[in-house]
Amino acid sequence: MGTDRVLTERSWLGAFAAAVAALVVGSVVATERVYDQFIWKYFWGPVYSDANNARCAVLTGDGIDLHATGAACRAATGVVAETGYTTVSTVGYMVVLVFMLGGVYLLLDRLEIGGDRRLFLSLVPFMLFGGAVRVVEDATDAAVAAGVEPVIGYPLNVLFISPIIYVTVFLITLAALLASMWLESQGTVRNRYRALAGFGLGILALTLAYLFFVAFTREYVSFYPQILVVDVGLASVLAYGIYRAADRFEPAINAGTGVVGLGILWAHAIDGVANVVAADWLPELGHPIEAYGAKHVANRAIIDVTQAVQPASVSAAIGTSWPFLFVKLGVALGIVWLFDERIFEESPRYAVLLLVAAAAVGLGPGTRDILRVTFAI
């Protein structure tokens, strides 16, 4: 390992420590501005509210109040943190994601792995697991609402709420990766990537088994297979159709990524279709819940714009969330096009890492949305 690499790792760790120290010192010295109006309002407060199945959590001089309705949140006195994402939190998480990707890159470089595209495919089960385990927490909320003691309660359920769930899934994935590398070094397995995929499929299967067990043994969770079929079926048709069309009419789009590009398209098609189905198609599919609201800033903004410019008759017929699907597919296709062969030749490890991140931000939330609606929770 060269001196430059040591300095790069030290500089990343130094920046991480400095950022944490700044937040801690700021919270002590300027509590109201740094902690109350920034950390609590935009980051920790929404997580706390979500973990306690509330609409918002209000920081007051006497402690924390939880409210279940929007009207109560608007009337509350104190620093109100609503469940969900805001523009500030979304930008903040994006900055953290970019910074953390740099750290993961250094880690993969130290482990001397990550340049093989097989790593992307072996991590897909972990992306699905991230979405599925988030629904376990949703099932916990459903149990609380039904007056039943949940299997996982506060504070443990915080580990399965965004954005902390990304850390949880990352640590589980890292442990599986290290275990796969060790098994390969011991001659127990021939291929670390297959072993890694096996670990991922195993924990995904366990998580889904728990959700199905709850669905068939508890009244507060149901099962609507048509949602799963429509979501996965339509997303798969769209992703494969775009992938094959690109191969036929503009082969340069898929030249760099190959089958990984299909994975990117599928991940974002899953997210896009899941949002459209949850927002607009549920009554037609025989679902008891009329619609699920959009939590993400971009999705809400697209729906608001569509409602403003689209005739009411059209909105009533096809809904207002459909542009989000086209945006997701367009962004995914752009990502695939961007990663040409030259990028893989110059920095294969960084290219694979970015593609994993690009797929995860689509497939994780998309899987959560599909399963949440499938189980009506």
N, C-alpha and C positions, 0 to 999 in steps of 0.2 A: 504494500500500500504506500503510495507516494505522499510527500509532504503536502501537496496541494489538496489531496483528498482529505487529509486530517484537518487542514484549515477550513475546508468547506463544511465539513461536519461540525466543527467547533463553531463556525460562524452561524450555522443554522440553529444549533443548540443555544448559542448566545442570544440570538434574536428571539427564540422561543422564551427563554428565561426572562429577557428584558420586557417582553410583552406582558407576561404573567405578573412580573413585579410591578409594572406600571399600573395594571388594573387593580392589584392588591393595595398598593400605596394610594392610588387615586380614590379607592373605595373608603379608605381610612381618613385621608386628609380632606377630600371633597365628597363626602358620602352622598349628599343629595344629588349632586350633578353626575357623578360617575356611577355610583351603584344604583341609586333609586331611579334616575331618569334615563340611564343607559343600560346597565347590566340587567337590572330587574325588569324594566319596562319592555325591553326588546328581546331578551335572551332567556334569563332564568325564570322570570315570571310566567311566560307562556308555557314553558315546560312544566312548571309547578302546577299551573292551572290544568293542563292536559292530564297530568298524572293523577289529579284528584277529580277528574271527570266534571270539570266546571267550564263555564263559558269564559270566565275571567277570574284572575286573582288580584286583589287590591291590597297594596302595601299601605298600611295606615300607621299612625303613631303608636297604636296598641298591638299591632301584629299584622296578620294576613287574613283578609276576608275573602271567601269564595262565593261567587254568584253564578246562578244557572241560566239566567236570561240576559239578553242584550239590553233590555230596559233597565235592569238592576245594575248592569255594568256602567251604563251611561249616567245613572243617577248617583253612582258611588263617589265618595270623597276619599281621595288619596291617589296613589300612583297606580293606574289601571293597566294590567298586562293581560291582553286577550289571547286565548288559545288560537294558534295558527301563526302564519307568517306575515310580516310587514315588509315594506321596502327596505327599511333599515336592517332588519334581521336577515333578509335575503342577501343584500349586498355584503353584510358582515360574514355570513356563512360562505359566500363565494370567495372572499378574501382568505378566510381560514382554509378553505379547500385547496386553493392554489398553493398556499404556504405549506400545507401538510403533504401535498403531492411532491413538493421538493424534498421533504423529509423521507417519504416513502422511496423516492428515487435513490436517495443516498443509501437507504437500508438495502434495497435490492442490489445496488452496486457493490456494497460490502459483502453481501451474500453471493455475489457473482451469478445472479439469476435475473430473469425478467426480459431477456431479449428474444425469447422464443414465443411465437404467437400461440403456441399450445397453452401458455399460461392464461391467456384470455379465455379460451374455451373451458379450462379447468376451473375458472373462477365464476362462471355463469351460475352454477348451483348456489354459490354463496350470495350472489345478488338476489336470487329468488328467495333464499332463506331470509335475507334481510327484510323483504316485504312481508313474508309469511309470519315472521316472529313479531313484527309490528302489529299484526292482526291478533296475535295472542293477547297483547295489551288491550286492543279494542274489545276483545271478548271479556277481559277483566272489567272494563267500563260497563259492559252490558250486564255483567253479573251484579255489579254495585247498583245499577239502575233497577234491577229486578229484586233487590233486597237480599241477594245471595252473597255469602262470603267468598271473595275472589281467591283464586289460587295464588296469584301474584298481586300484592298490594303495594301501596306507597311505603317506603321509598324505593323498593326493588324495581318497581315497574318503570321508574325513570330511565333505567338502562335500555328500555325498549321504545323510547319516545325520541322523535327527531329533535335535535341533531345528535343526541347522545348515542342513539342506536347505531350511528355510523362508526363510532369508536368501539362499541361493543362488537359489531360484526367484524370490524377490522382486526381486533385482538383475537377473535375466534379464528378468523382466516389465517392470521399470522401463525397461530399455534398449529393449525393444520398444515401449513406450508413447511414449517420447521420439522414437524413430525414426518411429513412425506420425504423431505430431504434426508432425514436421519434413517428412515426405513430403506431408502434407496442405497445409502452408504453402507448399510449393514447387509445388503443383498436380499432383504426380505421382499422388496418389490423391485420390478425391473424399471419402472417408469414413474418418476416423481409426480408428473402431471396427472397421470391416471389415478395415482393414489390420492392426490389432492382433490380431484373431482369426486372420488369415492367418498372422502370425508364430507364434502359438501352435499352430495346426494343423501348421505346418511342423516345429517342433521336436518336437512330439508324434509326428508321422509318422516322423521320423528315429529317435527313441528306440524306438518300437515295431518299426521295421525292424531295428534292432540286436538286439532281444530275439528276434524271429523268426529272424533269421540264426543266432544262437547256438543256439536251440532245434533247428534243422534241421541244424546242422553240428557240434554238440558233444554228447557222450554224457552230460555231467553236467547237462544241461537237457533237459526233455521238453516235450510240448505236449498239453494235455487241453482241447479246445475246448468240451466239454460244461460245464465249470466256468464258462467265460465266458458261454455261452448261458444257463445257469440263473441265474447271478448278475444279469446285466444284464436278462434277460427278466423275472424275478420282481420285481426292484427297480423296473423301469419300470411294470409292471402295478400294483404297490402304490401308487407315487407318483401315477400318473395317476388311479387309482381314488379315492384320497383327495382329490385336487384336484377331480375332477368331482363327488364327493359333497359337498364343501364348497360348490361353486358352486350345487348344487341345493338343499341344505338350510339352508345358512348363508352366503349370498353375501358377507356382511361380512368373512369370513375372508380371501378372495382380493381384496377390493376395493382394498386398498392396493398390493399387490405385483404383481398380474396374473400374467403368465407367469413372472416371476422367482420367484414363490412355488412354482410347479411345479419350478423348478430347485432350490430349497432342499429340497423334499420328495424329489426324485430323488437329490440328493447324500447325504442321510442314509439313504435307503433302500438305496443302494449300499453304504454302510458297514455297515448293519445286516445285510443279507442276506449280504454277504461274510463277516461274522463267524460267522453261523449255519452257512453252508455249510462253512467251514473247520474249525469246531469239531465238527460233528455229522453232516454229510451225505456226507463224502468216500467212505466205503466203498460206499455205495449208488450213487454216481456213477462207480464204477469207478476211483477214484484210488488210487495205490499207497501214499500216506501216510495213515495212519489219521485223524490230526487235527493241527491246528496249535494251539498254546497261545496264550492271550490275554496280550498284553503290557501292555495299558492297565489302569490301576487300576479304573476304573468297570466295565469288562467283566468283569474277574476277580471283583470284588465281587458283581456280579449273578449270575454263574455259581455262586459259592460259596453265595449265599443260595438259589438255585434247587435246588442239590443238597441243601441242608439241609431244605427244606420240601416238595420234590416227591417223591412215591413213587418208589422205585428202578425199578419196572416202567415207569413213565411216562418216567423219564429214559432208560431203555434204548430206549424206543420213539421218542421225539421229541427227545431231547437236553436239554441244560441251558442253552443259550445263547439260546433263542428269546425270552426276555423282553427281551434287549438290543435286538432288532429293534423291539419295540413301544415301548420307551423312546425309541429314536432317532426313530421316526415321530411319537410324541407331542410330543417336544421340537421337531421340525421344524415340526409343525403349529402349535404355540404361537408359534414365532418368526414364522411367516407371519401369524398372527392379530394379533400385537403391532404389526406394521408397517402401520398403517392409513394412509389418505390424508393425515391431518393431519401425521404425522411427515415424509412426503415434502414437504409444503408448507412446513413450518417449517425443515427442514434436509435437503434432498435429498441433498447430498454425504455427510453423515454417515450417512444411512439406507442409501445404496448401499454405502458402505464396510463397514458392519456386516453387511449381507447377503452381501457378498463373503466376509468373514471367516467367517460362519456356514456358508456353503457349502463353503469351503475345508477347514475342520476335519472335514468329513464326506467330501467327495469325494476329497481327497488320500489319507488313510489307506485309504479304501475301495477306490480304484483300485489301490493298492499290494497290498492283501490279495487282490483278485481276480486280478491278474496273477501274483503270487507263487505262488498255488495253481495257476493255469492252466499255469504253466511248471514246477510241481513243484520249487520251489527255496525 
